Amino acid sequence: MLVAVDIDDPTNTERELARALFLASDLGRIRLINVRPARSFRYDVYLPDSFDTEELARHDAELYAWAQKSGLPPERISTVVRTGSVAGEVLAEAMEWKADLIIVGSHHPTTLTRLLGSNAERIVREATVSVLVARD
């Protein structure tokens, strides 16, 4: 199963990982994914050259820490960091990794997300596999 992780929201991540561990039981494999938003090129001039490398390393380290915290052996849990639109990258990874379930977190909707839609909503709508939404 593929678990979408927001490294800036440890409470939701813990909830999602707990559900994944429960569902994985003794045989299931878990892949943790974090999606970094794509930056606009116009902001690149204001950032140090090492920004992307450092940010990717930080995201990798955070995911690795969550994988370690799971207690699963390395052959049953893996991580990936992608860059782009959250919903699009989660859906692409689910297809490439051949996930049988996607677990995503969701916050209580605001007026803006009701109008524009949320990442979780798009994943539920467009996924070709089952999606479990972990509400806060």
Backbone hydrogen bonds, N-H to C=O, Kabsch-Sander energy under -0.5 kcal/mol:
donor,donor_aa,acceptor,acceptor_aa,energy
2,L,101,L,-3.0
3,V,1,M,-0.5
3,V,31,R,-3.0
4,A,2,L,-0.6
4,A,103,I,-2.7
5,V,3,V,-0.5
5,V,33,I,-3.7
7,I,5,V,-0.8
9,D,6,D,-2.4
13,T,9,D,-2.2
14,E,10,P,-2.6
15,R,11,T,-1.8
16,E,12,N,-2.6
17,L,13,T,-2.8
18,A,14,E,-2.2
19,R,15,R,-1.8
20,A,16,E,-2.3
21,L,17,L,-2.8
22,F,18,A,-2.1
23,L,19,R,-2.4
24,A,20,A,-2.5
25,S,21,L,-1.1
27,L,24,A,-1.1
28,G,24,A,-2.8
30,I,76,R,-2.9
31,R,1,M,-2.6
32,L,78,S,-3.1
33,I,3,V,-2.7
34,N,80,V,-1.9
36,R,34,N,-0.6
36,R,82,R,-3.3
43,Y,40,S,-1.7
44,D,41,F,-1.1
46,Y,43,Y,-1.7
47,L,44,D,-1.3
51,F,48,P,-1.9
54,E,50,S,-2.7
55,E,51,F,-2.9
56,L,52,D,-2.7
57,A,53,T,-2.2
58,R,54,E,-2.2
59,H,55,E,-2.5
60,D,56,L,-2.7
61,A,57,A,-2.5
62,E,58,R,-2.3
63,L,59,H,-2.4
64,Y,60,D,-2.6
65,A,61,A,-2.2
66,W,62,E,-2.0
67,A,63,L,-2.5
68,Q,64,Y,-2.6
69,K,65,A,-2.3
70,S,66,W,-1.2
71,G,67,A,-0.6
71,G,68,Q,-1.2
72,L,67,A,-0.5
76,R,73,P,-2.5
77,I,73,P,-0.6
77,I,74,P,-0.6
78,S,30,I,-2.1
80,V,32,L,-1.9
82,R,34,N,-2.4
84,G,36,R,-2.6
89,E,85,S,-2.8
90,V,86,V,-2.5
91,L,87,A,-2.5
92,A,88,G,-2.1
93,E,89,E,-2.5
94,A,90,V,-2.4
95,M,91,L,-1.8
96,E,92,A,-2.7
97,W,93,E,-3.0
98,K,94,A,-0.6
99,A,94,A,-2.4
102,I,130,S,-2.1
103,I,2,L,-3.1
104,V,102,I,-0.5
104,V,132,L,-2.3
106,S,134,A,-1.9
114,R,110,T,-2.1
115,L,111,T,-1.7
116,L,112,L,-2.9
117,G,113,T,-2.2
122,R,118,S,-2.2
123,I,119,N,-2.6
124,V,120,A,-2.6
125,R,121,E,-2.4
126,E,122,R,-2.5
127,A,123,I,-2.0
130,S,100,D,-0.7
132,L,102,I,-3.0
133,V,131,V,-0.6
134,A,104,V,-3.3
134,A,132,L,-0.7
135,R,133,V,-0.9
136,D,106,S,-1.4
